[in-house]
Each structure stands twice: as C-alpha cells, then as structure tokens.
C-alpha cells in the first residue's frame, strides 16, 4: 500500500531484475565492491537469489565485478598509502568477502622486507611528534600506533625503538645548530 492506502501491484520479475541491475550499477559506480558485498546488498533488497546470482554472474563475466583486481588494489593502496601491515589488510579483505585464496595471492605483493621497511619508516615519521614526551610514554604510544596498523609485536617494538632513537638524534642535532 502507498501513503494513500491504495494497494500497489507486486513488481514483475522484469521490474525486480531492472531494480537489482540499477542497484549494482550505482554501487559499482560509487566504489569497487566484492561479489559478496554486492550479493548482501541485493539480499537486503529482497532480490530473489536466482535473479541475484544471474546478475552477479553477468557482471563478473563482463568484468564489472573482479574480486582479484579489487584485492590487488586494496593491498597496494593500504600498504603504500597508509602503511598497513599484511595482517590488517588480510582482515579487511576477509571483511569484504574476498576468498582466502584470492586474498593470499594479492598479499604476495608485500613481502617481509617491505613490511619491515614500512614499519620503520612509519615509526621514524611518527616519533618526531613524540620527542617532547618521556621515553617510556613515547615508546608505548609508538608501539600502540604500529600495532593498530597490524604489525607483529616484536617488529613494533624494534621499529619504535629505532624511530625514537632517530627522532632524538634529529632533535639534538637541531638544538646544537641553533
């Protein structure tokens, strides 16, 4: 029934499919999404499962849905732009419904040395902000920051210590030159 209390006829199969297709196109225009995210969106709109599967298969066939490419892009951007560790990225991929084998293949882009270098770089940059704090407080904050990025505890501690040492060295050189 509409707001006037008049019964509306049930939508036809064609109308349901058109509405579902429109939802998929709008969703993919906004940002790349995994097949599972799109399937959940269709299910929340009460699109029959057979219609949803048919549309999702068609969108996958024409390349509009590509979980492997999405996973590659997420790994690349999260590791390079925000300095996230593989563990944190893997969690995000799982949340988005990317299959484990597809996620694993995408995560190959980031090796142990890349991750180590990234942790040390992040620690060095962040430590500059913490120079005025007591060493223990600064170390704790820096380790927590790196931990939230998904780095393993030992790497967090090593990178934080090195970052603080570098920041302290930089600040004493600046003091001497004044």
matplotlib code that plots the C-alpha trace (Angstrom):
import matplotlib.pyplot as plt

x = [0.0, 1.1, 0.6, -3.0, -3.8, -4.1, -2.7, 0.2, 0.6, 3.5, 6.5, 7.0, 10.1, 11.4, 11.0, 12.7, 15.6, 15.8, 15.9, 18.6, 20.7, 20.3, 21.4, 24.5, 25.5, 25.0, 27.0, 29.9, 29.9, 30.4, 33.3, 34.6, 32.9, 33.4, 30.8, 29.9, 29.2, 27.0, 25.2, 24.5, 23.1, 20.8, 19.6, 18.8, 16.6, 14.8, 16.0, 15.4, 18.5, 18.3, 18.0, 20.9, 23.1, 22.3, 23.1, 26.2, 27.4, 26.8, 28.6, 31.5, 31.6, 31.8, 34.5, 32.4, 32.9, 36.5, 37.4, 41.0, 41.6, 39.8, 42.1, 45.2, 44.1, 43.3, 46.7, 48.5, 46.8, 46.6, 50.3, 51.7, 49.4, 48.5, 51.4, 49.0, 50.6, 49.6, 47.7, 45.5, 44.9, 44.1, 41.4, 39.9, 39.9, 38.1, 35.5, 34.8, 34.2, 37.3, 38.0, 41.0, 43.0, 42.4, 43.4, 46.5, 47.5, 47.1, 49.0, 52.1, 52.7, 54.0, 56.9, 58.6, 61.2, 58.6, 56.6, 59.7, 60.8, 57.3, 57.1, 60.5, 59.5, 56.2, 57.9, 60.6, 57.9, 55.6, 58.4, 59.1, 55.8, 56.6, 60.0, 58.8, 57.3, 59.0, 60.7, 58.5, 55.3, 56.6, 57.6, 54.3, 52.4, 54.6, 54.3, 50.5, 50.3, 52.2, 50.2, 47.0, 48.5, 48.7, 52.4, 53.6, 54.6, 58.4, 58.5, 56.5, 59.0, 62.1, 60.7, 59.5, 62.9, 64.7, 62.3, 62.7, 66.5, 66.4, 64.0, 66.1, 69.2, 67.5, 66.3, 69.7, 71.3, 68.7, 69.4, 73.2, 72.8, 70.7]
y = [0.0, 3.5, 6.6, 6.9, 3.3, 2.1, -1.4, -1.5, -4.4, -6.7, -5.8, -8.0, -10.2, -7.8, -4.8, -6.7, -7.5, -3.9, -2.5, -5.0, -4.2, -0.5, -1.1, -3.0, -0.3, 2.5, 0.5, -0.1, 3.5, 4.6, 2.3, -1.1, -3.8, -7.6, -10.1, -10.9, -7.3, -6.9, -10.2, -9.0, -5.7, -7.5, -9.8, -6.8, -5.5, -8.8, -9.7, -13.4, -15.5, -16.8, -13.3, -12.1, -14.9, -14.4, -10.7, -11.2, -13.8, -11.5, -8.6, -10.9, -12.2, -8.6, -7.6, -5.2, -7.5, -8.7, -9.8, -10.5, -7.0, -5.5, -7.4, -6.3, -2.7, -2.8, -4.4, -1.9, 1.2, 0.1, -0.9, 2.0, 4.9, 4.1, 1.8, -1.1, -4.4, -7.6, -8.9, -5.8, -5.9, -9.6, -8.8, -6.1, -8.4, -11.1, -8.5, -7.6, -11.2, -11.8, -15.5, -16.7, -17.9, -14.6, -12.6, -14.7, -14.2, -10.4, -10.2, -11.7, -8.1, -7.2, -9.3, -9.4, -6.8, -4.4, -4.7, -4.2, -1.1, 0.3, -0.2, 1.5, 4.4, 4.9, 4.8, 7.3, 9.8, 9.3, 9.5, 13.1, 14.1, 12.4, 13.9, 16.0, 13.1, 10.8, 8.0, 5.3, 7.2, 7.8, 4.2, 2.9, 5.3, 4.4, 0.6, 1.0, 3.0, 0.4, -2.4, -0.8, -0.8, -4.6, -5.1, -8.0, -7.1, -7.7, -5.6, -2.8, -2.7, -2.8, -0.1, 2.1, 2.0, 2.8, 5.6, 7.2, 7.0, 8.6, 11.3, 12.1, 12.3, 14.6, 16.9, 17.1, 18.0, 20.7, 22.0, 22.1, 24.0, 26.8]
z = [0.0, -0.7, 1.6, 0.4, 1.5, -2.1, -2.8, -5.3, -7.6, -6.9, -9.0, -12.0, -12.4, -15.0, -12.7, -9.9, -12.2, -13.5, -10.0, -9.0, -12.0, -11.3, -7.6, -8.9, -11.3, -8.7, -6.1, -8.5, -9.7, -6.1, -5.5, -6.3, -4.3, -3.9, -5.2, -1.6, -0.7, -3.7, -3.0, 0.5, -0.8, -3.2, -0.5, 1.8, -1.1, -1.2, -4.7, -5.3, -5.1, -8.6, -10.0, -7.9, -9.0, -12.6, -12.4, -10.4, -12.9, -15.8, -14.1, -13.3, -16.9, -18.4, -15.8, -13.7, -10.6, -10.2, -6.7, -7.7, -9.1, -6.0, -3.7, -5.6, -5.4, -1.7, -0.9, -2.9, -1.6, 2.1, 2.2, 0.3, 1.3, 4.9, 5.8, 6.9, 7.6, 5.8, 8.8, 8.9, 5.1, 5.3, 7.9, 5.6, 2.7, 4.8, 5.9, 2.3, 1.5, -0.7, -0.9, 1.1, -1.9, -3.8, -0.7, -0.3, -3.9, -3.6, -0.3, -2.1, -3.3, 0.2, 1.4, 4.9, 3.9, 2.5, 5.7, 7.9, 5.9, 6.2, 9.9, 10.4, 8.1, 9.9, 13.3, 12.2, 11.0, 14.0, 16.5, 15.5, 17.0, 20.3, 21.1, 24.0, 25.9, 28.4, 26.6, 28.1, 27.1, 23.6, 23.2, 24.4, 22.1, 19.1, 19.7, 20.0, 16.8, 14.9, 16.5, 15.2, 11.8, 12.1, 12.6, 14.8, 18.4, 18.0, 14.9, 16.6, 19.4, 17.2, 14.9, 17.7, 19.5, 16.2, 15.4, 18.8, 18.7, 15.3, 16.4, 19.5, 17.4, 14.9, 17.8, 19.4, 16.1, 15.7, 19.2, 18.5, 15.3, 16.9]

ax = plt.figure().add_subplot(projection="3d")
ax.plot(x, y, z, "-o")
ax.set_aspect("equal")
plt.show()
